[in-house]
Amino acid sequence: MTIMSFTLFSQKSFSGSLEYDIVSVDYLSKDTVQGKLFIYAIDSLIRINYLMQDGKKQESIYHINKHKYISLIELDQHFFAVQIHDTLEKNMDYRLLKNKNRKYIAGLKCKEAVLQYSDRNTLLYYSQTIPSQYFVGLNNAPGLPVKGQIPTDYGYMAFELQIINKQQPPISLFIPDKKYKILSLKSFLEWTQNNQVDLDPQ
């Protein structure tokens, strides 16, 4: 597979890795599951890995400038790299109100803001030393989201940055392994229908 070409951002880019503690709260099932979010970046390339304590995981590769998104999926010992366009361009509907409060988190000086959603208000701490597009779900924030909550379909996901490492990760992280079959989203959905595969995580 040919690796996607790098393009520098108009704003400061980031190369390194970010490790977050996350907690997923589901009001419907009344489940609370802890986990980790790992974000690896080399300029415009990002790899996002969710690892939850209940065994669920989610892995994806994203090219910011090209708006190319690949979800890495394992189903019944089959491996797929599913290509999706512009997935991370869609942002949640919220209003951000800045204030003058400051706080250090994971060694970063963070600013505080209030995120106003249609059904709730939450605090957000962000750092302007790293652009927000390296984070999932709040990539229009004024800086990298460091601590806060993101609403989900039936609850929310809380997150807090624990470790920041500015050492460049290996380029192999951004190239799907040869075991993955590259498919469009349409082709992948057709495959699941033909094989009667349940897409809900186990």
Order of alpha helices (4+ residues) and beta strands (2+ residues): beta-beta-beta-beta-beta-beta-beta-beta-beta-beta-beta-beta-alpha
